[in-house]
Amino acid sequence: VEADRAVEQALRAVVMRREGISWGDIADRLGVSQIEAQEFARIAYARLGEAEAEQLRVESEDRIDGIVRKAHVDLALAESQGERTALYRVLLAAEAQRARLLGLNLRGGGEDA
């Protein structure tokens, strides 16, 4: 029974995350900590298989692309430096998320790295 509940929560976490809900909100809805919500989703993703993982990657990248496109339009229409600065932050965050999604995050380069 407990295993069934964990599977159900894992699936709910994945569905909510795919809908763009934050980890904090997912945790609140599941009645668990944010770390537990992320762990539920990690377990579910691991079980989905490679084809499903690729589909999730594509969906996530599409959402990031949409945010980047909208931010560029908003940037062109920005009337103040404050607005532009905020939009630059959005763009940088979106591109950082894309890099993580694609596995492009490389450790900072020190002499030991």
N, C-alpha and C positions, 0 to 999 in steps of 0.2 A: 504494500500500500504506500509506504514512504517512497519507494523507488518510482512508483507511478506518479506521485505528487511532484517529485524532482523532475521527471521527464516533462510533465505538464508545464511546470514553471520554466524549464529550459526553452520549450517551444514558445511559450508566451513571451519570454525575454527576447527571443530572436524576432518574432513577429513585431513586437513593439519597436525594437531597434531598427528593423527594416522600414518602419513608418517614420523614422527620424526622431523618435522620442529619446530624451537624454537618459543617461545611466541613472542619474538621481531620481528621475520620475519613474523609470522602470522599477527601481528598487522600492520606491514608495508604493507602487501599485502591487508589487509582489509581496510586500511586507518583509523585505530582507534588506541587508546592507548593500551598498553600491558594489562592493567587492564581490559579494555573493551573486548579485545580478549579473555582473560581468563573467563570473565563473560559470554560471548556468549557461549563458550564451556561448562561451568558449567551448564547453562540453557539447552543446547542441551542434555548433558549427563543425566540430571535429567529427561528428557522426554523420553529417550530411553528405560527405563524399566530395570528391574533387570536382565533379560536374556542377554540383550545387554551389560549391564554394566559388567557382568561376562565375556563375550567374550572380551571386551576391556581390562579387567584386565589380562586375559590370554595372549592376544597379547602383552601387555606392559611387562609382566613378561618374555615372550619369548625374546623380544628385550633386556631386561636387562641380561638375561642368555647368549645371544650371545655376548654381550659386555664383560661380566665376563670371558667367555671361551677364547675369543680372547686376553684379557688382561693377562690371565694366561700363554698363549702360548708366548706372547711377553715378559712377565716377565722372563720366562725360558731362553729366548734368549738375554735378556738385557746385554749389555756389560759394563755399568757404573752404579754407585750408583745413579746418576742423573736420568737415565732412569728408574731404579727400583723405585725410589721415586715418579716419575711422574705416573708410573703404579699403585703404591699403592694408590695414590690419586684417580685415575680412579676407582679402585676396591672399595674403601671406598664410593665414591660418588654413584656408582651403587648399593651397598648394602643399602645405606641410602635411595635411591629412592625406592628400593624394600620394605623396612620397611614402608615408607609412603604409598606405593601402597597397602600394606596388612593391613594398619591401625595399625602398630606396634609401631608407634612413641608415646612414653610415655613421659610425662613431667618429667623434672629433679627432682630428689627426694630431696626436702628440708623437713624440719620438718613439714611445713604446707601443703605439697603436698599429 
